[in-house]
Amino acid sequence: MGFFDSGLGGLCILDAFRRMCPGESTIYIADSANCPYGNRPPEEIVRLSVANTERLLGEGCKMVVVACNTATAAAIDVLRAKWPEVPFVGLEPAVKPAALKSRTGVVGVLATAGTFGGRLYRETKAKFAKDVTVVATVADEFVDLVERGETSGPDAERTVRAKLEPLLAAGCDMLVLGCTHFPHLKPLMEKVADGRAALVDPSDAVARQARRVLSARGMLAPGASEPFHRFARTGASGANMV
């Protein structure tokens, strides 16, 4: 199983998948050398996504999880067209469950600019958020915090509070985490929200979808298999499998 993200964010998807499918081997590429993807033009995100996929397929991956909302928005259609025989699972902001569960009728979505500009977000919002008000907030700063490993402390809290308080003041009772980096900040966001809003984390839903696709295609690893797990992080000297 192959996974890639612009950095460390998609590890929340990987962790959820490994809990659900403990027999599957995994390879994860963190493209930290090019992080963040959110402020890059779509054609560049496509190029990077193709390169990540080529590497994963070259390592023998049978399926690819695009564990990045921005890459999904910009590139998953291209990837599916280029490799029609390969199953791909991507992400989209979890607007539907948030809209269904909202009591105030106001839903906040935290994501990158690239995700908000993508087709999947626009279509999901138009289809499932007709009866609620959606307040969109670009939170690229959260990506930087996670990549630096700064998921707690006063500076991180100030950054998170600056993004969440306007959403809470607007009446949002559901906060959609529209970037795989953001769940790494859940404890801090829950502290700031202080019960005023619930966080919607799509990690488990994406992992379940990956498992469903494997099962439907008869691709699940046999129960007796001994899985391996590899991690690669790109940097100035390139990426190395660990």
C-alpha positions as CSV (number, residue, x, y, z in Angstrom):
1,M,0.0,0.0,0.0
2,G,1.4,3.4,-1.0
3,F,0.7,6.7,0.7
4,F,2.0,10.2,-0.1
5,D,1.5,13.7,1.3
6,S,3.3,17.0,1.0
7,G,4.8,16.2,4.4
8,L,3.9,14.5,7.7
9,G,0.2,15.2,7.7
10,G,-0.9,12.0,6.0
11,L,0.6,10.0,8.8
12,C,-2.8,10.3,10.5
13,I,-4.3,8.4,7.5
14,L,-1.6,5.8,7.6
15,D,-2.0,5.2,11.3
16,A,-5.8,4.7,10.9
17,F,-5.2,2.3,8.0
18,R,-2.7,0.3,9.8
19,R,-5.1,-0.1,12.7
20,M,-7.8,-1.4,10.4
21,C,-5.6,-3.5,8.1
22,P,-2.7,-4.7,10.3
23,G,-1.6,-7.3,7.7
24,E,-0.9,-4.8,4.9
25,S,2.6,-3.6,4.1
26,T,2.9,0.2,3.6
27,I,5.2,2.7,2.1
28,Y,4.8,6.4,2.9
29,I,6.4,9.3,1.1
30,A,6.5,12.6,2.9
31,D,7.4,15.2,0.2
32,S,8.7,17.7,2.8
33,A,11.2,19.2,0.4
34,N,8.2,20.6,-1.5
35,C,5.9,21.3,1.4
36,P,3.5,23.0,1.5
37,Y,1.6,22.1,-1.6
38,G,-1.3,24.4,-0.7
39,N,0.2,27.6,-2.2
40,R,1.7,25.9,-5.3
41,P,0.0,26.2,-8.8
42,P,-2.1,23.1,-9.7
43,E,0.2,22.1,-12.6
44,E,3.1,21.9,-10.1
45,I,1.1,19.8,-7.7
46,V,0.2,17.4,-10.5
47,R,3.9,17.1,-11.4
48,L,4.8,16.3,-7.8
49,S,1.9,13.9,-7.4
50,V,2.9,12.0,-10.5
51,A,6.5,11.7,-9.3
52,N,5.4,10.4,-5.9
53,T,3.0,7.9,-7.5
54,E,5.7,6.7,-9.9
55,R,8.0,6.0,-7.0
56,L,5.4,4.2,-5.1
57,L,4.4,2.0,-8.0
58,G,8.0,1.4,-8.7
59,E,8.3,0.0,-5.2
60,G,5.5,-2.5,-6.0
61,C,2.5,-0.7,-4.4
62,K,-0.8,-2.2,-5.4
63,M,-2.9,0.8,-4.4
64,V,-2.1,4.5,-3.7
65,V,-3.8,6.7,-1.1
66,V,-3.3,10.3,-1.9
67,A,-3.1,11.3,1.7
68,C,-3.3,15.0,1.0
69,N,-6.4,17.1,0.3
70,T,-4.5,19.6,-1.9
71,A,-3.0,16.8,-4.0
72,T,-6.3,15.1,-4.3
73,A,-8.0,18.3,-5.5
74,A,-5.4,19.0,-8.1
75,A,-4.1,15.6,-9.3
76,I,-6.3,12.6,-8.5
77,D,-8.2,12.8,-11.9
78,V,-4.8,12.9,-13.7
79,L,-3.4,10.0,-11.7
80,R,-6.5,7.8,-12.4
81,A,-6.3,8.6,-16.1
82,K,-2.6,7.9,-16.2
83,W,-2.8,4.6,-14.3
84,P,-6.4,3.3,-14.9
85,E,-5.4,-0.2,-13.6
86,V,-4.4,1.2,-10.2
87,P,-6.9,2.0,-7.5
88,F,-6.5,5.4,-6.0
89,V,-8.2,6.7,-2.8
90,G,-8.2,10.5,-2.1
91,L,-9.6,13.0,0.3
92,E,-12.2,15.7,0.3
93,P,-13.2,17.9,3.2
94,A,-15.8,16.2,5.3
95,V,-18.5,18.7,4.7
96,K,-21.3,16.2,4.4
97,P,-21.1,14.7,7.9
98,A,-20.5,18.1,9.4
99,A,-23.6,19.6,7.7
100,L,-25.7,16.6,8.8
101,K,-24.6,16.9,12.5
102,S,-24.6,20.7,12.8
103,R,-27.2,22.1,15.2
104,T,-26.5,25.8,14.5
105,G,-26.5,25.4,10.7
106,V,-23.1,27.0,10.5
107,V,-20.1,24.8,9.6
108,G,-16.4,25.9,9.6
109,V,-14.0,24.4,7.2
110,L,-10.2,24.7,7.7
111,A,-8.1,23.8,4.7
112,T,-5.4,25.1,2.3
113,A,-6.0,27.5,-0.5
114,G,-5.3,24.6,-3.0
115,T,-8.1,22.5,-1.5
116,F,-10.6,25.3,-1.5
117,G,-9.8,26.0,-5.2
118,G,-10.3,22.4,-6.2
119,R,-13.3,20.7,-8.0
120,L,-14.0,18.2,-5.2
121,Y,-14.5,20.9,-2.5
122,R,-16.8,22.9,-4.7
123,E,-18.9,19.9,-5.7
124,T,-19.1,18.5,-2.2
125,K,-20.2,21.9,-0.8
126,A,-22.8,22.4,-3.5
127,K,-24.2,18.9,-3.0
128,F,-24.2,18.5,0.7
129,A,-24.2,22.0,2.2
130,K,-27.3,23.5,0.7
131,D,-29.0,23.9,4.0
132,V,-26.0,25.2,6.1
133,T,-23.7,28.2,6.0
134,V,-20.1,27.2,5.3
135,V,-17.4,29.5,6.7
136,A,-14.1,28.7,4.9
137,T,-10.8,29.5,6.5
138,V,-7.4,29.1,4.9
139,A,-5.0,27.7,7.6
140,D,-1.7,27.1,5.8
141,E,0.0,28.1,9.0
142,F,-1.1,24.9,10.6
143,V,0.9,22.9,8.0
144,D,4.1,24.8,9.0
145,L,3.4,24.0,12.7
146,V,3.1,20.3,12.1
147,E,6.1,20.1,9.9
148,R,8.2,21.8,12.6
149,G,6.8,19.4,15.2
150,E,5.2,22.4,17.0
151,T,1.9,20.9,18.0
152,S,1.7,22.4,21.5
153,G,3.0,25.4,23.4
154,P,2.0,29.1,23.6
155,D,3.0,30.1,20.0
156,A,1.1,27.2,18.5
157,E,-1.9,28.0,20.6
158,R,-1.9,31.6,19.5
159,T,-1.8,30.5,15.8
160,V,-4.6,28.0,16.3
161,R,-6.7,30.4,18.4
162,A,-6.4,33.2,15.7
163,K,-8.0,30.8,13.2
164,L,-10.6,29.2,15.3
165,E,-12.0,32.1,17.3
166,P,-13.6,33.8,14.3
167,L,-15.2,30.6,13.3
168,L,-16.6,30.0,16.8
169,A,-17.8,33.6,17.0
170,A,-19.6,33.1,13.7
171,G,-21.6,30.3,15.3
172,C,-19.8,27.2,13.8
173,D,-20.5,24.2,15.9
174,M,-18.7,21.8,13.5
175,L,-15.1,22.4,12.4
176,V,-14.0,20.3,9.4
177,L,-10.3,19.5,9.3
178,G,-9.7,19.8,5.5
179,C,-6.0,19.0,5.5
180,T,-4.3,15.9,6.8
181,H,-1.8,18.0,8.8
182,F,-4.6,19.4,10.9
183,P,-5.5,16.3,13.0
184,H,-2.1,16.5,14.5
185,L,-3.3,19.7,16.2
186,K,-6.5,18.2,17.5
187,P,-5.6,18.4,21.2
188,L,-4.8,22.0,20.8
189,M,-7.9,22.8,18.7
190,E,-10.1,21.0,21.3
191,K,-8.6,23.1,24.0
192,V,-9.3,26.3,22.1
193,A,-12.8,25.2,21.1
194,D,-13.5,24.3,24.7
195,G,-16.7,22.4,23.9
196,R,-18.1,25.1,21.6
197,A,-17.6,23.0,18.5
198,A,-16.8,19.5,17.5
199,L,-13.9,18.6,15.2
200,V,-14.6,16.5,12.1
201,D,-11.5,14.4,11.3
202,P,-11.8,12.3,8.1
203,S,-8.8,9.9,8.9
204,D,-10.8,6.9,9.8
205,A,-13.3,7.4,7.0
206,V,-10.5,7.4,4.4
207,A,-8.9,4.3,6.0
208,R,-12.2,2.5,5.8
209,Q,-12.6,3.5,2.2
210,A,-9.2,2.1,1.4
211,R,-10.0,-1.2,3.1
212,R,-13.4,-1.3,1.2
213,V,-11.6,-0.9,-2.2
214,L,-9.0,-3.6,-1.3
215,S,-11.8,-6.0,-0.3
216,A,-13.9,-5.3,-3.3
217,R,-11.0,-6.0,-5.6
218,G,-9.9,-9.1,-3.8
219,M,-6.6,-7.3,-3.0
220,L,-6.5,-7.7,0.8
221,A,-3.3,-9.2,2.2
222,P,-3.6,-12.8,3.5
223,G,-4.0,-13.0,7.2
224,A,-0.7,-14.9,7.6
225,S,1.3,-12.2,5.9
226,E,4.2,-10.5,7.7
227,P,3.9,-6.8,6.8
228,F,6.7,-4.3,6.5
229,H,6.5,-0.5,6.8
230,R,8.7,2.0,5.1
231,F,8.9,5.8,5.4
232,A,10.6,8.2,3.0
233,R,11.0,12.0,3.5
234,T,12.4,14.1,0.8
235,G,14.9,16.8,1.6
236,A,17.9,18.6,0.2
237,S,19.7,15.4,-0.5
238,G,16.7,13.6,-1.9
239,A,14.5,10.8,-0.4
240,N,15.7,7.6,1.3
241,M,13.6,4.7,2.2
242,V,13.9,3.8,5.9
